Amino acid sequence: MSRSVRPFRAVSLIIRTALISLALAAPVLAVPALGDDKGQQIEAPAPKKIGAGFVLLVSLQR
């Protein structure tokens, strides 16, 4: 019994590896295609700074 890899199994393994690699690399390869459009950013509003006034009020009363 020979332990060599069968040709069909080797081709199947190469194709499967190529498809998995392509699926993992697709998002990385798609980023440059999006371009550098700075007008399309969605940002969250800045959180309001609350609580500092209360801390100052309590600390000044002492």
C-alpha positions in Angstrom: 0.0 0.0 0.0 1.4 3.3 -1.1 0.9 6.3 1.0 1.1 8.8 -1.9 -1.6 11.4 -2.4 -4.0 10.6 -5.1 -4.2 13.1 -8.0 -7.9 13.8 -7.6 -7.6 14.3 -3.9 -4.7 16.7 -4.4 -6.6 18.8 -6.9 -9.6 18.8 -4.6 -7.4 20.0 -1.7 -5.8 22.8 -3.8 -9.2 24.0 -5.0 -10.6 24.0 -1.5 -7.6 25.9 -0.2 -7.8 28.4 -3.0 -11.5 29.1 -2.3 -11.0 29.4 1.5 -8.1 31.8 0.9 -10.2 33.9 -1.6 -13.1 34.1 0.9 -10.7 35.3 3.7 -8.9 37.7 1.4 -11.9 39.3 -0.2 -12.7 41.9 2.4 -9.0 43.0 2.5 -8.9 43.2 -1.3 -12.2 45.2 -1.4 -11.0 48.0 0.9 -8.8 49.8 -1.8 -11.7 49.6 -4.2 -13.9 51.7 -1.9 -11.7 54.7 -2.4 -10.9 57.5 0.1 -14.3 59.2 0.3 -14.3 61.2 3.5 -17.8 62.6 2.9 -19.5 59.3 3.6 -18.4 58.8 7.2 -21.0 58.2 9.8 -19.9 59.3 13.2 -21.7 59.1 16.5 -22.5 62.3 18.3 -20.0 63.4 21.0 -21.3 62.3 24.4 -22.4 65.2 26.7 -20.0 65.8 29.6 -22.2 65.6 32.6 -21.4 65.0 36.2 -18.4 67.3 36.5 -20.7 70.2 37.8 -22.1 68.0 40.5 -18.7 66.9 41.6 -17.5 70.5 41.8 -20.7 71.5 43.7 -20.2 68.8 46.3 -16.5 69.5 46.7 -17.0 73.3 47.1 -19.6 72.9 49.8 -17.0 71.3 52.2 
